[in-house]
Amino acid sequence: MLFQIVHWDANPEIFSIGFLTIRWYGLLFASSFIFGYIIMNRIFKNENLGEEVLDRLTVYMALGTIIGARLGHCLFYDPVYYLSNIFEMIFPFGFENGKLVVTGYSGLASHGAAIGILTALWFFAKKERKDYAWILDRIVITVALAGFLIRIANLMNSEVYGIETAVPWGFVFLRNYEIVPKHPTQIYEALVCLATFILLYKLYWIKKGAHYQGLLISLFLILIFGSRFFIEFFKEDQVAFEAAMKLNMGQLLSIPFVLIGSWGLYKTLKIKKKAVIKRKR
């Protein structure tokens, strides 16, 4: 057979040294910023922009991603608990038996990260006097790659997977004591993110950045959140209250992004404004 059931028992920890534990999630999350910096550095060099601008952009991106992803998880998926426990929502540590312990963040939401990034980049564009669509078109290339890495990290954590399935590529997530195959929805989303990254990266370099302004961000929103909407049908509910919903929280949050992307694509193809860039001679 070309496919067969996978009995998945990956260890989320790579290694431990004393109190320090290196996990796949943390490594892949950090790698998304490293690879993103490398890609954006190449783009900035193509457009004759200095690294100091990129360094400032990286700070905005990091803050927007982490703050948005954390607040998104807390406010979209468990607002009652976290609004009553603000400390846990903000800080990655808490108190157990009167002692301060590092707990890490118990959840990050991709929709929250998207909102955080869009907000942070708006402030960046205002501060740097850059066109908002210009920076969005470039940064989504790296965000698509980051999405791929984060979903692989979810797979290594045996989390955010799908419902029971009879498909021959189902995964039995042994660390969660599953005994039946489930849809490996982390892989589905990872593949969409990887394909989107390749498409956007190629579209940028075909025109050397002089594509229709707004094209890349519009395609990103349609492809990433459109696919997310459909993949959610194969996912297990993330929180209990979703069981009573016809569309789960992930789907409801995806719809506005798809609509914005569709409107943006229409406007982009109608106006046909090309980005103005200055290349090194």
Secondary structure, DSSP 8 states (H G I E B T S, - for coil): -----EEE---SEEEEETTEEEEHHHHHHHHHHHHHHHHHHHHHHHTT--HHHHHHHHHHHHHHHHHHHHHHHHHHH-HHHHHH-HHHHH-SEEEETTEEEE---S---HHHHHHHHHHHHHHHHHHHT--HHHHHHHHHHHHHHHHHHHHHHHHHTT-S-B-B--STT-EEEGGGT--S-B--HHHHHHHHHHHHHHHHHHHHHHTTT-SBTTHHHHHHHHHHHHHHHHHGGGB--SSGGGGG-SS-HHHHHHHHHHHHHHHHHHHHHHH--B-------
